[in-house]
Amino acid sequence: MSIEWTIMQLDKKCHKRADFNCGEPELNEYLQKFASQNAAQNISQTFVMVSATNTQTIWGFYSLTVGQIDFESLPAKLLKRIPRYPIPIVRLARLAVDKNVQGQHLGQKLLMDALRRCTRISQEIGLFGIVVDAKHDKAKQFYQKYGFIEIHNQPLTLFLRMSTVLKII
């Protein structure tokens, strides 16, 4: 079954955040209680996947914020010709799919949307890569399928260089 969807910026007046359940209480709570607050304060922005015909029900979401990574934290194979001061990154702070629509590759579609958004941002500002903190090994394996690699001494923190993102997109 093919479902039609769209991704848009979270609107607390429009989207039913309370109904979202991905099976991870921490991610549910973030969407329901903190995503709108963080957006209002320009701490992060959250984007939701909704049905093309029912934009109130959230099927999935991701949040992005900016950050930096220390030179020493980068994987050794990336250190050549990189300055030895903090490097600008985007942090994929959260990504989740509602249990009712899991198994339909919506996580991949959300990730690809996030990567495309990061690509557009990187055309305007300096951006070396994307960092994500995987919640557990299953999430880590999901991100590794798309080229994310471990950060030094942080096995659940993963990095993807923008040059790799450009090849994926």
Phi and psi in degrees as a GROMACS rama.xvg file:
@    title "Ramachandran Plot"
@    xaxis  label "Phi"
@    yaxis  label "Psi"
@TYPE xy
-95.0567  128.684  SER-2
-111.313  143.847  ILE-3
-95.377  133.12  GLU-4
-141.796  167.641  TRP-5
-144.918  157.779  THR-6
-119.181  131.79  ILE-7
-144.36  165.551  MET-8
-68.0921  139.677  GLN-9
-58.0493  133.519  LEU-10
-128.087  108.592  ASP-11
-63.5451  -20.2186  LYS-12
-81.7234  -22.9646  LYS-13
-103.926  -41.6122  CYS-14
-92.5895  137.033  HIS-15
-83.4278  84.5127  LYS-16
-68.7197  -34.4044  ARG-17
-64.4403  -25.0594  ALA-18
-83.1632  -11.2036  ASP-19
-74.1131  134.311  PHE-20
-148.885  108.892  ASN-21
-97.0609  -3.89215  CYS-22
93.8486  -5.33482  GLY-23
-115.278  102.447  GLU-24
-52.4432  -37.9295  PRO-25
-64.3045  -40.072  GLU-26
-72.3715  -39.4145  LEU-27
-59.567  -47.2749  ASN-28
-62.7294  -39.7388  GLU-29
-58.7473  -49.9192  TYR-30
-62.9372  -43.2338  LEU-31
-74.2274  -33.5031  GLN-32
-114.425  -30.8133  LYS-33
-116.721  -24.5759  PHE-34
-58.8602  -46.2324  ALA-35
-67.3004  -39.5268  SER-36
-61.7043  -44.9146  GLN-37
-64.2003  -37.9918  ASN-38
-65.4392  -42.8989  ALA-39
-61.976  -29.9149  ALA-40
-97.797  7.21137  GLN-41
56.1639  37.5209  ASN-42
-87.154  -41.7734  ILE-43
-153.917  165.894  SER-44
-124.798  138.47  GLN-45
-114.768  137.353  THR-46
-119.941  134.285  PHE-47
-114.879  145.144  VAL-48
-97.6352  127.055  MET-49
-133.001  163.566  VAL-50
-65.5183  145.044  SER-51
-65.7205  -21.6927  ALA-52
-105.129  -15.595  THR-53
-137.279  91.6589  ASN-54
-81.4952  3.9704  THR-55
-85.6288  -35.6283  GLN-56
-83.6755  124.113  THR-57
-90.4081  122.34  ILE-58
-91.3672  -28.1509  TRP-59
-169.681  169.026  GLY-60
-157.646  162.201  PHE-61
-145.314  155.583  TYR-62
-125.796  140.859  SER-63
-122.619  145.604  LEU-64
-148.079  163.802  THR-65
-94.1157  163.362  VAL-66
-171.386  -163.872  GLY-67
-146.849  159.02  GLN-68
-129.518  138.556  ILE-69
-70.3533  142.948  ASP-70
-49.9662  -43.5017  PHE-71
-67.1899  -20.2615  GLU-72
-83.2256  -18.4269  SER-73
-68.2337  148.06  LEU-74
-58.1296  142.787  PRO-75
-53.6665  -36.0316  ALA-76
-69.3112  -8.96887  LYS-77
-102.891  -1.52132  LEU-78
-78.7488  -14.6874  LEU-79
-66.9561  128.067  LYS-80
62.013  27.9034  ARG-81
-108.335  133.93  ILE-82
-62.2437  152.933  PRO-83
-91.0573  32.2547  ARG-84
-124.602  170.541  TYR-85
-54.2261  137.162  PRO-86
-105.045  134.597  ILE-87
-71.8304  135.867  PRO-88
-140.196  167.293  ILE-89
-106.806  138.924  VAL-90
-104.033  121.404  ARG-91
-80.0948  94.4143  LEU-92
-73.6043  -35.7465  ALA-93
-150.988  149.657  ARG-94
-154.734  128.039  LEU-95
-154.218  153.868  ALA-96
-125.407  135.965  VAL-97
-60.6056  143.085  ASP-98
-57.9207  -29.6656  LYS-99
-68.1719  -19.5912  ASN-100
-126.084  13.8261  VAL-101
-66.8286  152.972  GLN-102
88.501  6.01053  GLY-103
-113.259  18.9647  GLN-104
64.9423  24.3072  HIS-105
-72.4834  -29.4652  LEU-106
-60.3818  -41.9235  GLY-107
-62.7145  -42.849  GLN-108
-65.7802  -38.9622  LYS-109
-64.0759  -44.781  LEU-110
-62.0217  -44.1528  LEU-111
-63.4946  -36.8874  MET-112
-64.3538  -43.3285  ASP-113
-61.9533  -41.6934  ALA-114
-65.6516  -40.8336  LEU-115
-62.9285  -41.0311  ARG-116
-62.6447  -42.7074  ARG-117
-64.2295  -36.2117  CYS-118
-61.899  -44.3084  THR-119
-63.0687  -41.4703  ARG-120
-62.1094  -41.2745  ILE-121
-66.1861  -17.7881  SER-122
-78.3183  -14.8879  GLN-123
-105.032  -31.8613  GLU-124
-136.07  165.658  ILE-125
-70.0211  129.742  GLY-126
-152.667  112.429  LEU-127
-83.4074  -32.8125  PHE-128
-175.359  -170.035  GLY-129
-124.259  136.124  ILE-130
-117.137  139.827  VAL-131
-135.29  141.078  VAL-132
-101.402  104.455  ASP-133
-69.069  140.39  ALA-134
-73.684  -29.3957  LYS-135
-163.262  178.449  HIS-136
-62.2762  -35.013  ASP-137
-62.9761  -43.2276  LYS-138
-65.5589  -40.2871  ALA-139
-58.421  -44.4302  LYS-140
-63.2093  -36.9592  GLN-141
-58.7348  -50.2229  PHE-142
-68.0681  -35.9596  TYR-143
-64.2391  -27.4917  GLN-144
-60.7733  -22.4679  LYS-145
-105.214  13.1368  TYR-146
98.9841  -0.207983  GLY-147
-65.95  140.376  PHE-148
-124.642  155.97  ILE-149
-64.4691  145.556  GLU-150
-88.349  146.644  ILE-151
-51.2764  123.56  HIS-152
62.8242  18.2317  ASN-153
-138.455  82.3929  GLN-154
-61.8859  -21.9755  PRO-155
-100.746  0.746542  LEU-156
-100.693  123.182  THR-157
-120.551  153.922  LEU-158
-131.725  142.482  PHE-159
-134.715  120.669  LEU-160
-71.6799  143.46  ARG-161
-59.7699  -34.1305  MET-162
-62.1987  -32.1248  SER-163
-72.6716  -39.8696  THR-164
-58.4113  -43.078  VAL-165
-61.292  -32.9796  LEU-166
-72.0677  -36.542  LYS-167
-68.5083  -43.5762  ILE-168
